[in-house]
Amino acid sequence: MTDQPLTAPCPVAALATDWAILDDQIAGGWVDVTAEPGLALALDALRNAVMARAVGVTAGSVSGAAFQAWLVGLHVSIADDPELDEDARARHLRLAAEGARHLLRYLTTLRLSAD
């Protein structure tokens, strides 16, 4: 046994891993002509749910915070699309704001623990 306290894994980093696995599966589904129709769309819906969850919790690691920062930028970029309807724009801006709030919480905690 070690004297080091056990720490919980970062929930955002775990979601980033899930996202990467789903992203690879989706890319393969679009290329594979023998894949079941609709599978890539179903996996994309699951990937979007993982992304929404990842901006809804506070990161516990640098890698989780980096993924969260990327998601905030992605949602802001999507919201800037002129072809997007107002409801979708508002949804993406809300997700970006939520992710930014959790990212700020992580960064503030990191800064305070360094003092």
Secondary structure, 3 states (H helix, E strand, C coil): CCCCCCCCCCHHHHHHHHHHHHHHHHHHHHHCCCCCCCHHHHHHHHHHHHHHHHCCCCCCCHHHHHHHHHHHHHHHHHHCCCCCCHHHHHHHHHHHHHHHHHHHHHHHHHHHHHC
